[in-house]
Amino acid sequence: MTTSHAELEAAVYDDGFEYQGIIGYVYNEAPSTCAGTVPFYRTFNAQLTDHYYVTNATSAANAAKNGYTDEGIAAYVFPPS
């Protein structure tokens, strides 16, 4: 999952991933312009070739302490209801 078209193309054409379409929409703007949204954190584990996404900052920090690299806020989303 990515919000970057360049990253999508690299994953498909260089890394052999299959494009499966759009799964949802997110906001790239800070919450002040999209009221009610929260950060969508992205971490990556190169050894597992795995991304981990979460809306909880503590969970993102814990992943970063356990083999994942903190890639920051990928976007802003509405929290789960």
Protein Blocks (a to p, Z undefined) as FASTA:
>chain_A
ZZbfklmmmmmmmnopacebjfbdcdfbdfklmghiacddddddfklopacddfbfklmm
mmmmnopacebjfbdcdddZZ
